[in-house]
Amino acid sequence: MGAASSSQPVSPRASLRDRLPVFPWDRLEPYKATAAAHADGIVDLSVGTPVDPVPAVVQQALTAAADSPGYPTVWGTAALRDALTGWAADRLGARGLDHTHVLPVVGSKELVAWLPTQLGLGPGDKVGYPRLAYPTYEVGARLAGAEPVVYDDPWDLDPSGLKLLWLNSPSNPTGRVLGADELRRTVAWAREHGVLVFSDECYLELGWEADPVSVLHPDICGGSPDGLVAVHSLSKRSNLAGYRSAFLVGDPTVLGDLLQIRKHGGMMIAAPVQAATVAALGDTAHVAEQRERYARRRAALRGAFEAAGFRIEHSEASLYLWATRDEPCWDTVAALAEHGILVAPGEFYGTAGERFVRIAFTATDERVDAAVRRLSK
């Protein structure tokens, strides 16, 4: 008889999932269920998803391009690149742009999550981002195997091993806007130390008590995009979250490398969405109309939450109120859920947010009015 066989347990392969925290929004589900049980229904002020109609001019452009049987390109049509460079010159004040300075991406979250990997970062490299921040900055670093590091002021970071620095102005979650002096100092520091800067400016057109400025404005960057890339999105300004349309503007060497990598990965915006993006960037009327809606909702919610004993900090821009009543954030979330109001716990955005909640004003006028009534009782 042959020797008895022995089986060894198979060691499971390491998974990318093991590098990541629990998906934060899953933790909110029990509170969402409580809020949804309210007799008058839920007022969801948590995620911040647009609820207003897609502008008619954008819908028409999408429909007109619906017969698009061929593959789109990663770099987009010439018309799209013209629209991106034109908008960046007009709105950001960026100078000397051509098609090599822009790159469309499939929504900004995809870009944030996979950027460190596409830049070739890995163990031994560091990715810096604000202490209170969109959690996907950390996720992107972890997916690449790089080290995530947080900062209060970026120039206080140890530059050794720091390969990517995220700025976010206006901030998600706090709505804070970085001033021109802060931006200039950061750009100078990053260039001195050879650190690549990506500036998340997706809320730039939603300033309320401040006028946000792009890192690509000549007053900030000296007229050169070297070492700088700005990230922009149509999700909020044009209600196009469902279209997944965003874009980068900046250093052509960095964008050229990303273009080649993204070609291999097939990371392309659908052709009808490219046409819709051209229409959205070419029309300012719908942007002004949407700003007016948000301004009304912001004023109503701010007044109601302050009257209910909340303190609002920062919040001078973006689509959120950063609020506290000086208690653990989950206690606030639970209490508001009993009134049918769902908000985001500040802990989602870093430990510094443990006593805050983020309140979106992306609900309909009717739902905002409902929240105001409930808070006044």
Buried (B, 14 or more C-beta within 10 A) or exposed (E): EEEEEEEEEEEEEEEEEEEEEEEEEEBBEEBBEBBEEBEEEBBBBBEBBBBBEBBEBBEEBBEEBEEEEEEBBBBBBEEBBBBBBBBBBEBBBBBEBEBBBBBBBBBBBBBBBBBBBBBEBEEEBBBBBBEBBBBBBBBBBBBBBBBBBBBEEBBEBEBEEBBBBBBBBBBBBBBBBBEEEBBBBBBBBBBEBEBBBBBBBBBBBBBBEBEBBBBBBBEBBEEBBEBBBBBBBBBBBBBBBEBBBBBBBBBBEBBEBBBEBBEEEEBBBBBBBBBBBBBBBBBEEBBEEBBEBBEEBBEBBBEBBBEBEBEBBBBBBBBBBBBBBEEEBBEBBBEBBEBBBBBBBBBBBBEBBBBBBBBBBBBEEEBBBBBBEBBEE
